[in-house]
Amino acid sequence: MRLYETTFLINPQTDDATIDRHVRDVADLIASGGGKVVYENRLGTRRLAYDIKGLSQAFYATLIFESETTVLPALERHFRLEEAYLRDLTIVFEGNLERLLEDTSEVTERPAAPPKPEPKKEEETSSGAPIGRRETEAEPTTTEGEANKAKAEEATDDETPAESAPADEPKAAIWSARKP
């Protein structure tokens, strides 16, 4: 007996029970021919690189099985006769089955939530302050207040005091106070 891998695409527009039935049909066909399914992977619905029979998505499934070569023609005939199968490919499996089975067992043994990454250490400048960080509690400098006073003094003489707004008011209040 040899190891084979078959990957097939199923029309995703059917319900989950029908998709499950199509995958089981392939596994049953292999078993009826004297084979044994060693590994099953249902990748789920994926986007296709190009449309097949007007569909842009398909349900992907892969089976690795051990059987005689007499199963292969029956498997190909099954894929051709059933309209639900969009594409199929059966090849001799040349990978490392033990490693594949170990990888899948590790996936099922992992905790549900991935561990949180540790916070990155920030680089410091020569003054000891972190790079790329702003000081959030900085007090306003006197130069900002002086700049606002200078802007208010630069207002033209033709503006009335009601038209000029104090430096602390937002610009929207200044714009709404001006006459058209």
C-alpha positions as CSV (number, residue, x, y, z in Angstrom):
1,M,0.0,0.0,0.0
2,R,1.1,3.5,-0.8
3,L,0.3,6.9,0.8
4,Y,-1.7,9.3,-1.3
5,E,-2.9,12.8,-0.8
6,T,-6.1,14.1,-2.4
7,T,-7.2,17.7,-2.2
8,F,-10.6,18.7,-3.5
9,L,-12.8,21.8,-3.7
10,I,-16.5,21.7,-2.9
11,N,-19.2,24.2,-3.9
12,P,-19.6,26.3,-0.8
13,Q,-23.2,27.4,-1.6
14,T,-24.5,24.2,0.1
15,D,-25.1,23.9,3.8
16,D,-22.5,22.5,6.2
17,A,-24.2,19.1,6.5
18,T,-24.0,18.6,2.7
19,I,-20.3,19.6,2.6
20,D,-19.7,17.2,5.5
21,R,-21.5,14.4,3.6
22,H,-19.3,15.0,0.5
23,V,-16.1,14.8,2.5
24,R,-17.4,11.6,4.2
25,D,-18.3,10.1,0.8
26,V,-14.7,10.4,-0.3
27,A,-13.5,8.9,2.9
28,D,-16.0,6.0,2.6
29,L,-15.0,5.4,-1.0
30,I,-11.4,5.0,0.1
31,A,-12.4,2.7,2.9
32,S,-14.5,0.6,0.6
33,G,-11.5,0.0,-1.7
34,G,-9.5,-1.4,1.2
35,G,-7.8,1.9,2.1
36,K,-7.5,3.8,5.3
37,V,-7.7,7.6,5.8
38,V,-4.6,8.6,7.9
39,Y,-5.1,12.4,8.0
40,E,-8.0,14.7,7.3
41,N,-7.8,18.5,7.1
42,R,-10.8,20.6,6.3
43,L,-9.4,24.0,5.5
44,G,-12.8,25.7,5.1
45,T,-14.1,28.2,2.6
46,R,-11.3,30.1,0.8
47,R,-11.2,32.6,-2.0
48,L,-10.2,31.2,-5.3
49,A,-7.5,32.7,-7.5
50,Y,-10.0,32.7,-10.4
51,D,-13.6,31.9,-10.8
52,I,-14.5,28.3,-11.3
53,K,-18.0,27.6,-12.6
54,G,-19.0,31.2,-11.7
55,L,-17.8,30.8,-8.1
56,S,-15.2,32.9,-6.4
57,Q,-15.0,30.8,-3.3
58,A,-14.7,27.1,-2.5
59,F,-14.6,24.7,0.5
60,Y,-11.1,23.1,0.6
61,A,-10.5,19.6,2.1
62,T,-7.4,17.4,2.1
63,L,-7.2,13.7,2.9
64,I,-4.0,11.6,3.2
65,F,-4.8,8.0,2.8
66,E,-3.1,4.6,2.5
67,S,-4.5,2.3,-0.2
68,E,-3.8,0.2,-3.3
69,T,-3.7,1.9,-6.7
70,T,-7.1,0.3,-7.6
71,V,-8.9,3.0,-5.5
72,L,-7.6,5.9,-7.6
73,P,-9.8,5.3,-10.8
74,A,-12.9,5.0,-8.6
75,L,-11.9,8.2,-6.7
76,E,-11.4,10.1,-10.0
77,R,-14.8,8.8,-11.4
78,H,-16.5,9.9,-8.2
79,F,-15.1,13.5,-8.5
80,R,-16.1,13.7,-12.1
81,L,-19.7,12.5,-11.6
82,E,-20.6,14.6,-8.6
83,E,-21.3,18.2,-9.6
84,A,-20.5,19.5,-6.1
85,Y,-16.7,18.9,-6.6
86,L,-15.2,21.8,-8.4
87,R,-11.6,20.6,-8.7
88,D,-9.6,17.7,-7.3
89,L,-6.0,16.6,-7.3
90,T,-4.6,13.2,-6.1
91,I,-0.9,12.7,-5.8
92,V,1.5,10.3,-4.1
93,F,2.3,11.7,-0.7
94,E,6.0,12.3,-0.3
95,G,6.0,14.3,2.9
96,N,6.8,13.3,6.4
97,L,3.6,11.9,7.8
98,E,4.9,11.5,11.4
99,R,5.9,15.2,11.5
100,L,2.5,16.2,10.1
101,L,0.7,14.2,12.7
102,E,2.9,15.7,15.5
103,D,2.2,19.2,14.2
104,T,-1.5,18.7,14.3
105,S,-1.4,17.2,17.8
106,E,0.5,20.2,19.0
107,V,-2.2,22.5,17.6
108,T,-4.9,20.7,19.5
109,E,-2.9,20.8,22.8
110,R,-2.2,24.5,22.7
111,P,-4.1,26.9,25.0
112,A,-7.1,28.7,23.5
113,A,-5.7,32.2,24.1
114,P,-2.2,32.9,22.7
115,P,0.3,34.3,25.2
116,K,0.5,38.1,25.3
117,P,3.7,39.5,23.9
118,E,6.0,41.3,26.3
119,P,6.2,45.1,25.9
120,K,9.1,46.3,23.8
121,K,11.9,48.2,25.6
122,E,12.2,51.7,24.3
123,E,15.5,53.1,23.3
124,E,16.7,56.1,25.3
125,T,18.4,59.2,24.1
126,S,21.6,60.5,25.7
127,S,19.5,62.5,28.1
128,G,17.7,59.4,29.3
129,A,14.3,60.2,27.8
130,P,12.7,57.5,25.6
131,I,12.8,58.1,21.9
132,G,9.4,58.6,20.2
133,R,7.5,59.4,23.4
134,R,5.9,62.8,24.2
135,E,5.7,64.0,27.7
136,T,2.0,63.9,28.4
137,E,2.0,66.1,31.5
138,A,4.0,69.0,30.0
139,E,3.1,72.4,31.4
140,P,2.5,75.2,28.8
141,T,5.5,77.3,28.3
142,T,5.5,81.1,28.7
143,T,6.4,81.5,25.0
144,E,3.0,80.0,23.9
145,G,1.2,82.5,26.1
146,E,3.3,85.3,24.8
147,A,2.7,84.3,21.2
148,N,-1.0,84.4,21.8
149,K,-0.8,87.9,23.3
150,A,1.3,89.1,20.4
151,K,-1.3,87.8,17.9
152,A,-4.0,89.6,19.8
153,E,-2.0,92.9,19.7
154,E,-1.4,92.6,16.0
155,A,-5.1,92.8,15.3
156,T,-5.8,95.7,12.9
157,D,-7.3,98.9,14.2
158,D,-10.5,98.6,12.1
159,E,-11.7,95.6,14.2
160,T,-13.8,96.4,17.1
161,P,-13.2,94.8,20.5
162,A,-16.2,92.6,20.1
163,E,-14.8,91.2,16.9
164,S,-11.4,90.2,18.3
165,A,-11.5,87.2,20.6
166,P,-9.3,86.5,23.5
167,A,-6.4,84.1,22.8
168,D,-7.9,81.4,25.0
169,E,-11.1,81.0,22.9
170,P,-11.2,78.4,20.2
171,K,-10.9,79.5,16.5
172,A,-14.5,78.5,15.8
173,A,-15.6,81.2,18.3
174,I,-13.4,83.8,16.5
175,W,-14.8,82.9,13.1
176,S,-18.4,83.1,14.2
177,A,-17.9,86.5,15.9
178,R,-16.6,88.2,12.7
179,K,-18.9,90.1,10.4
180,P,-19.3,89.1,6.8
